[in-house]
């Protein structure tokens, strides 16, 4: 086969979307009988992929031009049998297409997107779902949502779970170098709660900040809240008002994995208040690092965390506050750590990459 993979999200620091592609590309068992072309944006480091894929650079900087004009051109130029895209597919398709759709949050929460982003997804994602040979998604919850919302046959939707990169692990104190980490991100010596995710409305960070400040006012604790993530849409509206004048909430911006592993390890606990997730990698990363987690009891998160975490209603500030209090008062529990490890090990990038590649070979 001649297969093309749209890798435009590689290097864009987009969180779960980028992690999904980075890891499946690393683990994909490419056959010597196949030619697999990886389409990347210019200036992206392709070192990890060049030995396995034929690297082709996009010319278009505009996403619409790239998706709907350049990709069809590349399909014809390289005589592809199959193209793998994310969320959107070309209208003019010279070959079969499979598409990864992580979730369809916009179908349930219209107001948390800009008008432009909402209508882009509303018009293009249902089209992709209905015209792809197969849809890859990242949880059973997301599969059922896509299936029921668009009337897609179950057998056309393949669950390809996210997983945790092996670098996320429990670290020894000398490797962690915690004092350096705390200085670098200006955390100080106090315990801190960690949350990780792009700064956008569905991550529900204002309620987390409100719950944290509420906890601080009641307890007098010197605990900090550290929020890691790249600014996304509606950032000012969702964060600025909630922050107020608090100096105990630290926004780090995007953090490379090398430091993120350390931040997970040094945190007292991890709180993930997102009210809609296709999967939700950060809680799994935190557990891999031995850090107890509390997450919202919504969409895919119970599927991901299982019985290894604590749950709260993401729309209740009081419940989030109660979870923070309980997590901070917990001592390290070896049984809980074993549970967390078992839950993390249920998910494998190798298995996911094999499922995707086998699906490529089955497209007729």
N, C-alpha and C positions, 0 to 999 in steps of 0.2 A: 504493500500500500504506500501511497504518498499522502502524508498527513500534515496538516498545518495547525499550529497552536498559536492563538492570539495571546501573546504575553505582555500586552501593553501596560498591565498593572505592576509588572516587576520594577522595583525601584521607586514606586510612588508613595511608599509609607502609608498604605491604605488599610493597615490592620489585617483583619481576617482574610480579606480578598487576596491580598498579596501573599500572606502565609500559605494559603491553600495552593496557589500556583507554584510558589517557590519550592515547597516541599514535595508536591507530586512530580514536578519536573526532576528534582534530585533523585527520586526513588523510581521513576517510571522504567519498566523493564523493556527498553526499546529493542525490537528484533533487528538482526542484521539484514533481514529480508525487506525491511521497510525504510523509507526515507521520511524522516520527521523534521519538518521545518518549524523553527521557533521564531516568531515575529516579535521584535522588541523595539522599544523607542531608542532613538539615538542617544549616545552618552551613557547608556546603562552598562554596567560591568557584566559581560557575558562569560567570564572565566569559568564559572561553575557548570556551564551548559555546553560549551563549545566542543567537548569531546564526544557528546552524545547526539547533539542536534545540529542541523544546518541553520546557522544564524542568519536571519534576514532583517535588515533595519527598515522600520517604517520611515517614509518621507514626510507624511502628514503630521502636523502638530495638532490640528483640529480633530476632535473626537468623531464628529459627524462624518467628515471626509474620510477618516481612517476606517470607520465601521462600514460605510455604505458605498464607498468608491474604491479605496485602496485595497481592502481585503478581497473583493471580487476580482480585481485586477491580479492580485498575487495568486489567487486560486487558479486563474487561467494561465498565468505565466509559468507556474511550477506544476501545472497539470495535476492538481490535487484531487484525490478521491474523497477526502474528508477534511473539514475545518472544525476546530473546537474553539468556541468563543465564550465570553462571559456576559450574561444578561441580554445582550442584543445580538441579532444576526443580520446579515445583509439582506436587502430585498431581492437583489439580483444574485442568485446563488448558482455558480457553475458546478458545484459539487454538493454532496451531502453535508449536513451541518449537525453537530451536537453542541449543546449550550449548558453552561453552569449557571444556575439561578440559585443564589444562596438563600434568599427569602423574598417574600413579596409584602414587606411591611407597608408599603405605600397604599396597598389595597385596604388596609385597616386603619391607618393613621395619616390621613391626607394632610392635616394641618401642621405636621412636623417637618414638612418639606417645603422648599421654596416652590413657587408656582411653576417655574421653569422645570425644576427637577421632577416635580410630581407628574406633570404632563408628559415629560420625556419618558418616564417609566410607565405611565399608564398607557401610552400609545405603543411603546416598543416591546415591553416585556411580555405581555400577553401574545403578541405576534410571534415572538421568539419561541414561547412555550408551545404554541400550536403548530409551528412549522419546522421544528427541529426533529431529527430522527429519534434522538434521546435527549432527556434533560437530566443533568447531574444536579443533585442538591445535597445538603450537608446534615440532614437529620430526618428522622421519621416524621417529626412534627411539621417540618417544612414540606416534605413530600405530600402529606395529607392536605396541607393548605393549598399547594399548587394544584393537586388533583381535583379537589372539590371546588376551588374558585374558578378554574378554567375548563373543567370537564375533561381533563387529560387522562387517558387510560393508565392504570397503575403500573403496568409493565413498561411503559415508556419513561418512567421516572426512576432513576437509579440513585439510591442513597450512597454517598461517598463521604463518610465522616471526616471531619477535621481531626487532628491529633496534636501531639506536643513534640516539638523539635527536641532532640536528645540533649541539647545544651541546657535546657531547663531542668535543673536538678538541685538537690540539697547540697550546699557548699560547705566546705570546712572553713573555719574562721580565718585562717591565714590567706586563703584564696578570696574570701569575701572582702577582706580589708574594709570593714564597716566604717571606721572613722573617716577614711578617705571618701567613701561614698556619701556619708552625711555632710561632709564639708562641700563636696562638689555640688550637691543639690540643696544646700543651705537648710538642711532638716534640723540640725542641732542634735542634742542628746536624748530628746524625749522619744517615747514609743510612737510609732506612726501606723496609721491605717492606710492601706494602698488600694487604689482603684485604677484600672487600666482600660482605655478605650478611646477611640476618636471622639472629639468634643462635638457632639451633635445631639439633637433633642431626644432621640429614643434611648440614649444612654442614661437619661434620667438623673443627671448630675446635680441639678438644682435641689432635688429632694434629698439627695445624699448630703449635700453641703448643709442644708437646713437641719437635717437630722443630727449631723455632726455638731453644729453650733448649739443646737438644743441640748445635746449630751454634755457639751463643754460647760454650758451655763448652769446645768443642774449639778454636775459632778465636781467642777473646779479642776478637772484633769488638765495636765499640760500636753496631752496627746496631740499629734499633728495628723492632718489628712493630706496625703500625697496623691495627686491625680496625674497620671501619665497619659498623654495622647496628643495627636496632631489636631490642630484646629480644623473643623469641618464647617458645614453650613449652619447658619443662624447662631454662630458661636457667641457673639456679643449678647444677644437676647437671652440665651440660656444660662450663661455663666455670670456675667457682670452683676446682675441684680442679686443673685444668690450670694455672691461673695461679700458684698458690702465692704466693711472695713476689716474683716477678719485677716489676721496675719498668720493664722494657724493652718490655712489651706494653701498648699504649694502646688502650683501648676508647672510641671517640668517641660511641657511640650513633648515632641517626639523624642524617644530614647532608643538608641541602638540596643540590640539584644544583649550584648556583653554587659551593659549596665542594668538592663531590665531584669536579668537573672538575679543580679545582686540586690536590686530593690525588692524583688519578691522574697528573697531569703531573709533580708533584714527586717521586713515588715512584721508587726505583731499579728495582723490578720488582713484578709483581703475581702473587700465588699464590692459587689457587682449589682447595681440597682437597675440595669437595663430592663425595659418592659417588653422588648421584642428582639429576639435573636433567631437567626437561622441555625446557629450552633452556639457560639460563644467560647472562643479559645482561652481568653485570659483566666477564667476560674480553673481550667485544667492545668494551665501553666503554673498558677499559684500552688495548686496541690502537688504538682511534680516537684516543686521547691520546698515542700513540707510546711506550707503556710495554710492555716485553716481558712475556709471560705464561707461567706454568707452571700446568697444570691436571691434574686427575685424568683418567685414560684410561677413563672410565666413562660409560655411558648416552649422552646427546646431545652431550657436550662435544667429542669429536673431530669431530662434524658441524659444530659451531659454530666451532671454532678452526682446523680444517683443518691445513695444514702451516706455519701462522704462529706456532705456540707449541711449548712443551716439555711432555712428559707424564710422569706418575708414577703408581704404584699408590697409590690413596688410603688403603689399609689398611696401608701400609708407612711407618712413621716415618722409617726410614733413607732410603727413596727421596725422600720429601719434603725431608729434610735435604740430600740430594745436589743436588736441584733448586735449593734456596735457595742453596747454595754456588756452583753453576754460574751462576745468574742474577746473583748479586752480583759475580762476576768478569768478566762480559761487558761489553765496551765497546759503545757505540751503533753499530748496524750499519744502514747505509742500505738494503741489500738486504732485511734483515728488516723494516724499516719499510715498504718497498714491498709486501712480502708481507702485512703486517698490514693495510695500507690496502685492498688487493685483497680480502682476506677480509671485512673490514667492509662493503665495498661490495656484496657478494653479497646482503645483506639490506636490505630497504626497507620502512618503515612504509607508504609510499604503495601499494606493491604488495599488502601484506597487507590494508590497508583496502579496496582494490578487490576482492580475492578475497572478503572477508567480505560486502561490500555486494551483489556479484553473486550470491552464494549466497542472500542474503535474497530476491532477486527470483526465484530459481529454486525456492523452496520451494512445493510444491503442496499 
